Amino acid sequence: MLKPHPTVLRRLVEEYETLTAAPATAPESRIADLAYTLCVSTGTRDVGRALATARAWLAPDGRDTAAAAAPAAV
């Protein structure tokens, strides 16, 4: 599984949260598409777990926490 770029992942999470906060104004198909993309991007079948994983991968400033924790390539 390839992990999505932090910028893409942050946009997915933010858009999903924005649309689900006001579902009456959002098309159901768009919410379903975002949920599916989040699940595929994080390798899970549960949207809640996908959101938690995505947030864990992102630092508050949008950096990729897994890349920051990994040792630098020589």
Summary of the structure (lengths in Angstrom):
residues: 74
radius of gyration: 13.4
end to end distance: 23.9
largest distance: 51.3
contacts: 173
relative contact order: 0.17
helix: 68%
strand: 3%
